[in-house]
């Protein structure tokens, strides 16, 4: 792409010289964004405005979100690095793909307090900032009020982690309900349940050391619950992580009473309120256990890859994409929850009760830390799949995963 730009610029320069009016070529900014972001009208408007204001050409490559790290790595290896990339900056830094940005934060006047805590964690590795937070999300429970009423239950009955399996069994027996809850094979979703139960998959000590905690009793209890929901027929057969539309359809048609999901499903459920299920859906926290409980953070950040040729312009473009006004527009038009705290003062987030319920969970949402450990992340996904299929009990499967983590990190 850059070679084509260079040839075009050279041709323009030669033809300009021939006519006696040489035109200086505009610098090019190479950016890779997730494909569902690149197509957003607001993002494309930011690109046009940035090109006009900075006299630069922004070349945006769209890609599936999960493939971006490999694209960044390959582009760097080929000597044609991207200037800005969209992913999880902390994980990119752990893989040696990102430039530190602490000094740029200081010059730009950015502060950690400007952003939600989990969003800051998404750009921080070993105490250094490597990116700019873009958006956030959280895992919550969408619930059918009708199913709860017909089962003699109230929303508060879903709040206790220890009682949740019993409550789910009751919901399964409600009139017209085939399954109490959708079950997902997503490791991100599983981490949300683990944090809700008060568990975790790793902890860091003050010196930066890491201890893996797959064998924590609360972690085991959360995965054990997911396994029971799947193998006892209380929940649906596990949906693949990319089949969220099938999962939300089960909820909106009334065949499922509960669905653990993020705010991306809100537009679908709002439309359903006018048709199948009426004004029936509640947004609730996941059932909580004891101790340090929370949920899982969704969302993403922007980082400057190592060897970027236009790091100054890249950082300026990251600031443009994460501007508070842009974030508010993306929230309204695309359902993207902003990372910036100040945007939540807008009435948009108070006037819509379901959106406000999501927002209430964001301060306690934690980044899925295994993203920075791809081999263990893959092993965790495989472990979860075995438990959901009834091939192995949660305690035994997680004990094996704990041993693997300790061996590979010695």
C-alpha positions in Angstrom: 0.0 0.0 0.0 2.8 2.4 0.9 4.7 1.6 -2.2 1.7 2.4 -4.3 1.4 5.7 -2.4 5.1 6.4 -3.0 4.8 5.7 -6.7 1.7 7.9 -7.0 3.4 10.7 -5.1 6.5 10.4 -7.3 4.3 10.6 -10.4 2.5 13.7 -9.1 5.9 15.3 -8.3 7.3 14.6 -11.8 4.1 15.9 -13.5 4.2 18.9 -11.3 7.8 19.6 -12.2 6.9 19.3 -15.8 4.3 22.0 -15.5 6.4 24.1 -13.2 4.3 23.5 -10.0 5.7 20.8 -7.8 3.2 19.6 -5.1 4.6 18.2 -1.9 3.2 14.7 -1.1 1.0 14.4 1.9 2.3 12.1 4.6 0.4 8.8 5.0 -0.8 7.4 8.3 -1.3 3.6 8.3 -4.0 2.4 10.7 -5.5 -1.0 11.4 -9.0 -1.1 13.0 -11.4 -3.9 13.8 -13.7 -4.2 10.8 -16.9 -3.3 12.7 -15.2 -0.1 13.8 -13.9 0.9 10.4 -17.4 0.8 8.9 -18.9 3.1 11.6 -20.0 6.4 10.0 -18.7 8.4 13.0 -15.2 6.7 12.7 -15.1 7.5 9.0 -16.0 11.1 9.7 -13.2 11.3 12.2 -10.8 10.1 9.5 -12.0 12.7 7.0 -11.7 15.5 9.6 -8.2 14.4 10.6 -7.1 14.2 7.0 -8.3 17.8 6.5 -6.9 19.2 9.7 -3.5 17.6 9.5 -3.1 17.5 5.8 -2.4 13.7 5.9 -3.8 10.7 4.2 -5.2 8.1 6.7 -5.0 4.6 5.2 -7.3 2.4 7.3 -7.1 -1.4 7.0 -10.1 -3.3 8.4 -9.5 -6.7 10.0 -11.2 -9.1 12.3 -10.3 -8.0 15.9 -8.6 -11.2 16.9 -6.3 -11.1 13.8 -4.9 -7.7 14.4 -1.9 -8.7 16.6 -0.6 -11.0 13.8 -1.1 -8.3 11.2 0.9 -5.9 13.3 3.7 -8.4 13.8 3.8 -9.4 10.2 3.8 -5.8 8.9 6.7 -5.0 11.2 8.7 -8.1 10.1 8.2 -7.0 6.5 9.5 -3.5 7.2 6.2 -1.8 6.6 4.8 -1.2 10.1 1.5 0.2 11.0 1.4 3.6 12.7 -1.6 2.8 14.9 -3.4 -0.4 15.8 -6.6 -1.4 17.6 -6.6 -4.2 20.1 -5.6 -4.5 23.8 -2.6 -2.3 24.4 -1.5 -4.2 27.5 -1.4 -7.5 25.7 0.4 -5.9 22.7 3.0 -4.6 25.1 3.4 -8.0 26.7 4.2 -9.4 23.2 6.7 -6.6 22.5 4.5 -5.0 19.8 3.7 -1.6 21.4 5.6 1.6 22.1 5.5 3.1 25.6 3.3 6.2 25.8 3.8 7.6 29.3 5.6 10.7 28.0 2.9 11.3 25.4 0.2 10.9 28.1 2.0 13.6 30.1 2.4 16.0 27.3 -1.2 15.6 26.2 -2.4 16.0 29.8 -4.1 12.6 30.0 -4.7 11.2 33.5 -5.7 7.8 34.7 -8.6 9.4 36.5 -10.0 10.5 33.1 -10.9 6.9 32.4 -12.6 3.9 34.0 -10.2 1.8 36.0 -10.5 -1.3 33.8 -9.8 0.9 30.7 -6.6 2.1 32.2 -5.6 -1.5 33.0 -6.2 -2.3 29.3 -3.4 0.0 28.3 -1.0 -0.7 31.2 1.8 -3.3 31.3 4.2 -3.5 34.2 3.3 0.0 35.3 3.8 1.7 31.9 1.1 3.0 29.6 1.2 1.6 26.1 -2.0 2.9 24.6 -5.1 5.1 24.8 -8.4 3.6 26.0 -11.1 3.5 23.3 -14.2 1.7 24.6 -15.4 -0.5 27.4 -18.1 -3.1 28.2 -19.2 -5.4 31.0 -20.9 -8.8 31.4 -24.4 -8.6 32.9 -27.5 -10.8 33.1 -30.5 -10.1 30.8 -33.5 -11.6 32.5 -37.1 -12.2 31.4 -39.4 -10.6 34.1 -42.3 -12.8 32.9 -40.2 -16.0 33.5 -39.2 -14.8 36.9 -42.8 -14.0 37.9 -44.2 -17.3 36.6 -41.5 -19.1 38.7 -42.4 -17.2 41.8 -39.0 -15.5 41.8 -37.9 -11.9 42.1 -34.8 -10.3 40.6 -33.1 -10.3 44.0 -33.2 -14.1 43.9 -30.6 -14.1 41.2 -28.1 -12.1 43.3 -26.5 -14.9 45.3 -23.9 -17.0 43.6 -24.3 -19.9 46.0 -28.1 -20.1 45.3 -27.9 -19.5 41.6 -27.9 -23.2 40.5 -31.0 -23.8 42.5 -32.8 -20.7 41.1 -31.8 -21.8 37.6 -33.4 -25.2 38.1 -36.6 -23.4 39.2 -36.5 -21.2 36.1 -36.1 -24.2 33.8 -39.5 -25.4 35.0 -41.3 -22.2 34.2 -44.2 -22.3 31.7 -42.9 -22.0 28.1 -39.2 -21.9 29.1 -37.0 -24.6 27.5 -33.8 -23.6 29.3 -33.0 -21.3 32.2 -30.0 -19.6 30.7 -27.9 -19.5 27.6 -24.4 -21.1 28.1 -21.5 -19.8 26.1 -18.1 -21.4 25.3 -16.5 -18.0 25.5 -13.6 -17.8 27.9 -14.3 -14.0 28.2 -17.8 -14.9 29.5 -16.4 -17.5 31.8 -14.0 -15.0 33.3 -17.0 -12.7 34.1 -18.6 -15.5 36.1 -15.3 -16.2 37.9 -14.9 -12.6 38.9 -18.6 -12.5 40.0 -17.9 -15.4 42.3 -14.9 -13.6 43.8 -12.3 -15.7 42.0 -9.6 -14.9 39.5 -7.1 -16.6 37.2 -4.0 -14.8 38.3 -2.8 -12.2 40.8 0.2 -9.8 40.7 2.3 -9.0 43.7 3.7 -5.4 44.3 7.0 -6.3 42.7 5.2 -7.3 39.4 5.4 -11.1 39.9 2.5 -13.3 38.8 0.8 -16.2 40.5 -1.8 -18.1 38.7 -5.0 -19.0 40.6 -6.9 -21.5 38.5 -7.2 -23.8 41.5 -8.8 -21.1 43.7 -12.0 -22.6 45.2 -14.1 -19.6 44.0 -12.7 -20.0 40.4 -13.5 -23.7 40.5 -17.0 -23.0 41.8 -17.7 -20.6 38.9 -16.6 -23.0 36.3 -18.3 -25.9 38.1 -21.6 -23.9 37.9 -21.2 -23.4 34.1 -20.5 -27.1 33.7 -23.6 -28.0 35.7 -25.8 -25.6 33.6 -24.6 -27.2 30.4 -24.5 -30.9 31.4 -27.7 -31.0 33.4 -29.7 -29.4 30.6 -30.5 -26.4 32.8 -28.9 -24.2 30.3 -28.7 -24.4 26.5 -26.1 -26.5 24.8 -23.0 -24.3 24.7 -23.2 -21.6 22.1 -19.9 -20.8 20.3 -18.6 -17.4 21.2 -19.5 -16.0 17.8 -23.2 -17.1 17.9 -24.5 -14.3 20.1 -27.4 -13.6 17.7 -28.7 -17.1 18.2 -28.4 -16.7 22.0 -30.2 -13.4 22.1 -33.0 -14.8 19.8 -33.6 -17.6 22.4 -34.1 -14.9 25.1 -36.3 -12.6 23.0 -38.6 -15.5 21.9 -39.1 -16.6 25.5 -37.5 -20.0 25.2 -34.7 -19.0 27.5 -35.1 -17.0 30.8 -31.6 -15.5 31.2 -28.7 -14.5 29.0 -25.3 -13.3 30.2 -24.0 -10.8 27.7 -22.7 -7.3 26.9 -24.3 -4.0 25.8 -23.9 -5.0 22.1 -27.1 -7.0 22.5 -29.2 -4.0 23.8 -30.3 -2.8 20.3 -31.7 -6.3 19.6 -33.5 -6.6 22.9 -35.0 -3.1 22.6 -36.5 -4.0 19.2 -37.9 -7.1 20.7 -39.7 -5.1 23.4 -42.0 -3.8 20.7 -42.8 -7.3 19.4 -42.3 -10.7 21.0 -41.6 -10.2 24.7 -42.9 -6.7 25.3 -41.3 -4.5 28.0 -40.1 -7.5 29.8 -36.3 -7.6 29.9 -34.3 -6.7 33.0 -30.6 -5.9 33.1 -29.1 -7.3 36.3 -25.7 -7.9 37.7 -24.3 -11.5 37.7 -24.9 -13.3 40.9 -22.1 -12.4 43.4 -20.1 -14.4 45.8 -17.9 -13.4 48.7 -14.9 -11.1 48.8 -13.4 -9.2 45.8 -16.2 -9.7 43.3 -16.8 -7.9 40.0 -17.3 -8.6 36.3 -15.2 -8.8 33.2 -14.3 -5.8 31.1 -15.0 -5.7 27.4 -13.8 -3.1 25.0 -10.5 -2.2 23.5 -7.7 0.4 23.1 -5.4 1.9 20.6 -1.6 1.5 20.5 1.4 2.7 18.5 3.3 -0.3 17.2 7.1 -0.4 17.5 8.9 1.0 14.6 5.9 3.1 13.6 7.0 5.8 11.0 4.5 8.4 12.1 4.2 8.0 15.9 3.3 11.7 16.5 0.5 11.7 14.0 -0.6 8.2 15.3 -1.0 9.5 18.8 -2.9 12.6 17.6 -5.3 10.3 15.6 -5.8 8.1 18.7 -6.8 11.2 20.7 -9.2 12.2 17.9 -10.9 8.8 17.9 -11.2 8.9 21.7 -12.4 12.5 22.0 -15.3 12.8 24.4 -17.7 14.2 21.8 -16.9 11.3 19.4 -17.3 8.8 22.3 -20.7 10.1 23.1 -21.8 9.9 19.4 -20.5 6.3 19.2 -22.4 5.4 22.3 -25.7 6.7 20.9 -25.3 5.4 17.3 -23.2 2.2 17.8 -23.8 1.2 21.4 -20.1 1.6 22.1 -19.6 2.5 25.8 -17.0 5.2 26.3 -13.8 4.7 28.3 -13.8 8.3 29.4 -15.5 9.0 32.7 -16.7 12.5 31.8 -19.0 11.2 29.0 -21.2 9.4 31.5 -22.5 12.8 32.8 -24.5 12.9 29.6 -28.3 12.3 30.1 -28.1 9.5 27.5 -26.7 7.2 30.2 -29.3 8.2 32.8 -32.5 8.3 30.6 -32.2 4.7 29.4 -32.6 2.3 32.4 -31.1 -0.7 30.6 -28.0 1.3 29.5 -27.7 2.8 33.0 -27.7 -0.7 34.5 -24.8 -1.6 32.3 -22.9 1.5 33.3 -23.3 0.7 37.0 -21.2 -2.4 36.5 -18.3 -0.7 34.7 -16.3 0.5 37.7 -16.0 -3.1 38.9 -15.1 -4.6 35.5 -11.6 -6.2 35.2 -9.6 -6.9 32.0 -9.4 -10.6 31.1 -5.6 -10.9 32.0 -5.0 -14.1 30.1 -5.0 -12.1 26.8 -1.4 -11.3 27.7 -0.6 -15.1 28.0 -1.9 -16.6 24.7 -0.8 -20.2 25.3 -2.5 -20.2 28.7 -5.5 -18.5 27.2 -5.8 -21.2 24.7 -5.4 -23.9 27.4 -8.1 -22.2 29.5 -10.5 -22.2 26.5 -9.8 -25.9 26.0 -10.3 -26.6 29.7 -13.6 -24.8 29.7 -14.8 -26.7 26.6 -14.1 -30.1 28.3 -16.1 -29.0 31.4 -19.0 -27.8 29.4 -19.1 -31.0 27.5 -19.0 -33.1 30.7 -15.7 -34.6 29.7 -14.0 -33.6 32.9 -15.0 -32.2 36.2 -14.1 -28.5 36.9 -11.8 -29.2 39.9 -9.7 -31.8 38.0 -9.5 -29.8 34.8 -8.5 -26.6 36.6 -5.9 -28.4 38.7 -4.3 -29.6 35.5 -4.4 -26.1 34.1 -2.8 -24.8 37.3 0.1 -27.3 36.9 0.6 -26.2 33.3 0.7 -22.5 34.3 3.2 -23.2 37.0 5.5 -25.2 34.6 5.4 -22.7 31.8 6.1 -19.7 34.0 9.0 -21.0 36.0 
